[in-house]
């Protein structure tokens, strides 16, 4: 029997993270995945794209982890833990993460692959706010000073909240966000979580 067939039987032919029934595929959970169903999960296209690309994370999509984090399947537990860790700046995700209990070997597996998911390895640019708190895609930040927005003819006032930020991949000093309907680049030194 193929890995995909095994995973379909295990999951009831739905995404093991969000329970969607369309566009399902096998996802190898790093590190050390060998294609064996014990190291893989069956997930939908939406979950796969967001797990592989932190800049596309839709925070609200991952509320499904409230159910899937209780799975008895270690690979599903690992994926749920990693995504909750990535979304840790969201109050609801931090609360769920506090409730999760993983066996020591599963926690070691989850932690070993966390750099792949969160971008916390040595070669990756880390975005820090004015208080040196790490920023992740999807965070909500507020401005700590008035900023003149070049080319848009307005001033973004201190205290303005910028939701669902994106990180500039090759520049640790810049993030992107939407203010007054305009997508702009903001220096990280002028924001705080």
Legacy VTK file of the C-alpha trace (Angstrom):
# vtk DataFile Version 3.0
C-alpha trace
ASCII
DATASET POLYDATA
POINTS 193 float
0.000 0.000 0.000
1.355 3.467 -0.866
2.064 6.162 1.730
-0.732 8.321 0.317
-3.230 5.456 0.589
-2.127 4.824 4.199
-2.530 8.511 5.043
-5.949 8.703 3.392
-7.103 5.773 5.497
-5.597 7.270 8.672
-7.153 10.708 8.124
-10.494 9.699 6.670
-9.430 11.422 3.435
-9.361 14.945 4.929
-6.528 17.350 5.732
-5.014 16.285 9.033
-4.580 19.925 10.066
-7.714 21.769 8.897
-10.078 18.939 7.827
-10.452 20.250 4.237
-11.322 17.556 1.726
-9.959 19.134 -1.496
-6.444 19.284 -2.998
-4.892 16.811 -0.552
-1.301 15.633 -0.779
1.448 13.976 1.219
3.715 16.332 3.183
7.014 15.013 4.599
7.565 16.432 8.082
11.268 17.384 8.360
13.837 16.600 9.550
14.547 12.971 8.879
11.431 12.216 6.883
11.904 9.104 4.804
8.547 8.975 3.040
7.173 6.618 5.687
3.602 7.422 6.787
4.818 7.840 10.384
6.874 10.880 9.275
4.255 12.334 6.886
0.888 14.043 7.078
-1.928 14.385 4.551
-2.616 18.109 4.144
-4.484 20.399 1.774
-2.895 22.830 -0.655
-3.660 25.832 1.596
-1.957 24.304 4.649
1.029 23.199 2.552
1.580 26.622 0.983
1.380 28.403 4.317
3.585 25.856 6.098
6.257 26.189 3.408
6.046 29.975 2.994
5.772 32.002 6.226
4.979 35.197 4.313
1.631 33.785 3.148
0.312 32.798 6.575
-3.358 33.583 7.140
-3.570 33.629 10.932
-7.288 32.864 10.946
-6.888 29.720 8.816
-4.822 28.149 11.598
-7.560 28.338 14.215
-8.225 24.793 13.005
-5.261 23.745 15.167
-7.606 23.943 18.134
-8.836 20.513 16.991
-5.844 18.980 15.210
-3.372 19.615 18.046
-5.112 16.812 19.973
-4.339 14.225 17.294
-2.707 11.000 18.470
-0.470 10.973 15.366
3.029 12.304 16.197
3.567 13.862 12.737
0.312 15.836 13.084
1.280 16.871 16.627
4.635 18.131 15.325
3.039 20.200 12.533
0.417 21.656 14.900
3.073 22.548 17.503
5.324 24.206 14.911
2.505 26.288 13.453
1.321 27.356 16.917
4.917 28.291 17.749
5.119 30.374 14.559
1.849 32.101 15.449
2.893 32.608 19.083
2.339 36.358 18.917
-1.390 35.684 18.547
-3.017 35.336 21.980
-5.200 32.404 20.974
-2.200 30.515 19.513
-0.098 31.124 22.626
-2.984 29.821 24.758
-3.264 26.664 22.654
0.494 26.149 22.747
0.376 26.284 26.542
-2.132 23.405 26.519
-0.158 21.141 24.174
1.809 18.332 25.765
4.170 16.333 23.563
6.180 13.281 24.485
9.904 14.033 24.804
10.844 12.375 21.501
8.018 14.147 19.629
8.975 17.489 21.190
12.601 16.930 20.134
11.414 16.210 16.570
9.211 19.314 16.574
12.010 21.507 17.911
14.594 20.094 15.494
12.563 21.254 12.508
11.458 24.565 13.975
14.227 26.500 12.217
12.904 25.212 8.880
9.436 26.506 9.695
10.177 29.762 11.515
13.346 30.884 9.794
15.306 30.864 13.070
18.491 29.411 11.625
21.779 31.291 11.470
21.595 32.075 7.741
18.164 33.684 7.887
17.498 37.387 8.381
15.820 38.108 11.742
13.459 41.060 11.981
13.442 42.763 15.398
11.164 45.576 16.532
12.282 48.650 18.511
12.256 46.554 21.712
14.264 43.705 20.127
11.219 41.423 19.998
11.318 39.139 16.970
8.748 39.890 14.290
7.113 37.180 12.190
4.873 37.413 9.150
1.289 38.065 10.178
2.187 40.013 13.340
0.364 43.155 14.393
2.595 46.108 15.262
2.103 49.764 16.153
4.130 52.777 15.102
6.241 54.439 17.796
6.602 57.772 15.972
4.934 59.806 13.220
6.206 58.736 9.791
5.998 60.767 6.585
5.024 58.314 3.839
6.952 59.266 0.722
4.935 59.229 -2.480
1.598 58.829 -0.693
1.254 62.363 0.679
0.203 61.477 4.226
1.739 61.051 7.646
1.234 57.786 9.516
0.638 58.855 13.106
2.304 57.405 16.181
0.191 54.572 17.616
-1.190 53.543 14.216
-1.764 49.788 14.228
-0.440 47.809 11.275
-1.968 44.339 11.027
-0.745 41.256 9.182
2.742 42.525 8.375
5.036 40.912 5.799
8.789 40.586 6.248
11.252 41.859 3.660
13.205 38.643 3.125
16.623 40.113 2.416
16.538 43.127 4.769
16.218 42.716 8.542
15.515 46.412 8.949
12.324 46.488 6.853
8.795 45.120 7.024
5.775 45.790 4.833
2.293 46.674 5.954
-0.883 48.433 4.915
-1.679 51.903 6.261
-4.573 54.004 4.915
-5.073 51.424 2.167
-1.465 51.772 0.962
1.075 48.930 1.122
4.273 50.562 2.415
7.732 49.613 3.632
8.357 50.438 7.302
11.655 50.400 9.165
11.553 47.930 12.075
13.131 50.491 14.422
9.873 52.503 14.250
7.471 49.711 15.287
6.732 47.634 18.360
4.686 44.478 18.866
LINES 1 194
193 0 1 2 3 4 5 6 7 8 9 10 11 12 13 14 15 16 17 18 19 20 21 22 23 24 25 26 27 28 29 30 31 32 33 34 35 36 37 38 39 40 41 42 43 44 45 46 47 48 49 50 51 52 53 54 55 56 57 58 59 60 61 62 63 64 65 66 67 68 69 70 71 72 73 74 75 76 77 78 79 80 81 82 83 84 85 86 87 88 89 90 91 92 93 94 95 96 97 98 99 100 101 102 103 104 105 106 107 108 109 110 111 112 113 114 115 116 117 118 119 120 121 122 123 124 125 126 127 128 129 130 131 132 133 134 135 136 137 138 139 140 141 142 143 144 145 146 147 148 149 150 151 152 153 154 155 156 157 158 159 160 161 162 163 164 165 166 167 168 169 170 171 172 173 174 175 176 177 178 179 180 181 182 183 184 185 186 187 188 189 190 191 192
